[in-house]
């Protein structure tokens, strides 16, 4: 869910010339806990909350205190500009509702203005987020089904059930298809989690050997379950299937990685895109502000090393990188060639041939320590 899907709009704003009593009345009449303060051009200059208005403004009752708790010679605040918070935490309309919830809890605030070009277009409060959890399961199931049907060429292969906001998708499909379906279902307001149903999505290239094989029992560790004792084949090894990358400009990054890696765009909205390779690898691109920090600081995946299909494909990748950036290097180490460059956001892009499946690596390149 995004902010635009859960925010209260149109937003109730106040001018800095209003009195604290006038603003207090507005908050009560509109049943809100805070309001953005705007200037004559509608630009955000602050925010005023219930806490700002009552701080030091309630006169102590002399019957309960031996001395004054406040200095009676200090006049009460008159204008909202005197009590408002000027350093305002805001979010864009494309912000993830989960990120907003975490932000509220961390900052200890009850509402956040949603802005476009510093103009408030909505407010997301804890009550707004709570209302998504209160949405009835029937309407959630109907919207999830509609989105999956719209995405499918024909009738949706999924059976959708919802209990307490937890969506269960059941269908004999591939794991890659389940991942796409889970992504779509997760965008529906009120969805807390998306789980697979009893029918195990088939791995790419798998075919059910029998009815019992097509619907194995599930355990907590994933898609395993009861197996025929005669089936002595090893379980598939875990492999890298998807990568998530934060980018500055979505359009430019989609064009670059689509050309470089020969990917197809299978899903897209204003802030994110899903690109998939012919063999099922998925690259999620999520648009963030220019220069956004890695959510874990310096910890986490720093870049991904790709493998070309052959020498000709490696040369094609090198040409794409050189068209993007002039700082491209090509080096042969231990029998394999490495082409290094930079993506649209300055992120390192490394393409090699042959890949480690054809020519295993036996030492760590010094270059790993230099990025």
C-alpha positions, -999 to +999 in steps of 0.1 A: +000+000+000+011+035-007+004+067+011-020+079-016-042+048-009-045+053+028-042+091+034-071+113+044-078+138+016-086+166+011-064+177+039-075+202+066-049+229+067-046+261+089-030+294+084-003+307+106-024+338+115-051+318+133-053+317+171-046+286+191-083+285+202-095+287+166-072+258+156-082+238+186-118+241+175-109+230+140-092+199+153-121+190+175-148+197+148-129+176+121-120+148+146-082+150+137-051+151+159-030+175+138-031+199+109-004+212+085+002+250+088+006+267+054+015+301+041-005+323+017+007+302-012-004+269+003+032+258+010+039+238+042+056+259+069+048+237+100+024+214+117+003+219+148-009+190+169-031+184+200+001+183+221+013+216+207-020+233+216-024+220+252+012+224+262+012+250+290-023+263+280-045+246+305-048+267+336-041+248+369-070+245+393-060+264+425-081+240+445-056+212+439-023+230+443-007+251+471+013+271+446+011+281+410+025+255+386+028+282+359+038+318+361+005+338+360+023+368+346+032+350+313+003+355+288-010+324+270+000+318+234-022+336+209-011+326+174-006+291+161+028+302+147+040+304+182+033+268+191+036+249+158+064+225+150+085+239+122+107+209+115+080+188+098+084+151+089+067+146+056+063+117+030+055+117-007+023+102-021+043+072-033+056+063+001+050+027+014+025+026+042+047+001+060+075+026+060+052+053+072+041+031+102+077+025+111+085+062+108+056+071+131+066+046+158+103+057+156+096+094+157+067+091+183+043+110+161+006+103+154+003+118+119+024+127+088+016+152+060+017+138+025+032+165+002+038+172-035+062+201-042+059+210-005+021+214-008+001+192+016-022+169-004-032+145+025-025+133+060-017+098+071-026+092+108-023+062+130-061+059+127-058+058+089-033+029+091-055+012+117-085+014+095-067-007+068-064-034+094-101-032+101-111-036+065-134-067+061-119-098+046-147-101+019-138-068+003-101-076+005-106-109-013-127-093-040-101-067-047-072-092-047-092-114-071-099-085-094-062-075-096-051-110-103-077-114-130-067-081-146-031-092-147-040-126-162-047-130-199-078-151-190-094-162-159-071-160-128-056-194-119-057-184-083-083-192-056-082-164-030-092-167+006-087-141+034-087-145+071-079-115+094-062-097+065-040-127+057-044-137+020-040-173+009-034-180-028-041-215-040-033-227-075-011-252-094+013-226-109+050-219-109+069-204-081+077-174-103+039-169-109+032-171-072+059-144-065+042-121-090+007-128-076+020-122-040+034-088-052+001-078-067-019-090-037+004-071-013-006-038-029-043-042-018-053-021+012-058-042+043-036-071+033-013-080+062+005-110+047+002-132+016+007-170+020+006-199-005-022-224-002-020-262+001-013-266-036+024-262-040+035-239-069+055-260-093+092-252-098+101-241-133+101-272-155+084-294-129+054-315-138+033-333-112+039-370-112+005-378-096-023-361-078-006-366-045+026-351-059+007-321-072-006-313-037+020-323-011+018-313+025+034-281+034+057-276+064+070-243+080+102-244+060+087-239+025+076-261-004+085-296+008+060-319+023+054-357+020+074-374-007+072-408-022+098-430-005+108-442-039+117-406-049+154-404-039+162-373-059+179-345-040+160-313-032+170-284-055+196-261-041+186-226-030+195-201-057+193-164-062+160-157-079+154-120-073+171-087-065+157-054-052+174-022-062+166+014-051+171+038-080+169+076-084+150+078-117+127+048-125+124+055-163+161+058-169+169+027-148+142+006-164+156+014-199+192+007-188+187-026-171+162-038-197+188-032-224+218-045-205+203-077-191+176-084-219+148-082-193+111-078-199+089-055-178+061-076-163+047-051-137+050-014-132+035+016-114+046+051-107+073+041-082+084+006-089+089-019-118+094-057-120+118-069-148+121-106-155+146-126-175+137-155-198+149-180-172+128-164-145+153-141-126+135-110-112+149-075-108+127-052-087+135-015-093+120+009-067+122+047-073+136+066-044+149+102-040+183+110-056+211+101-032+189+080-009+209+060+016+209+022+018+184+013+045+210-006+064+237+020+060+269+004+048+257-031+056+240-053+030+244-062-007+266-036-023+264-047-060+256-078-081+279-096-105+262-107-137+273-134-162+270-130-200+259-158-223+291-156-243+318-133-257+294-116-281+270-110-253+298-096-231+308-072-258+271-061-261+270-054-223+303-035-226+288-013-253+257-006-232+279+004-202+301+026-223+270+044-236+260+050-200+294+060-185+329+066-198+345+048-168+344+013-181+372-012-176+378-047-191+402-072-175+409-109-179+417-127-146+422-164-140+407-172-174+375-152-172+369-116-184+354-089-162+337-058-176+331-031-149+311+001-153+284+022-136+246+023-138+224+053-140+227+061-103+265+054-102+260+019-088+287-005-098+277-029-126+300-059-132+295-085-160+317-115-164+323-144-189+326-173-184+304-175-153+312-194-121+291-223-132+315-229-162+347-217-146+347-219-108+364-191-089+392-201-065+403-168-050+388-134-041+397-106-065+415-076-050+389-054-068+363-066-043+380-045-016+383-014-037+348-004-045 
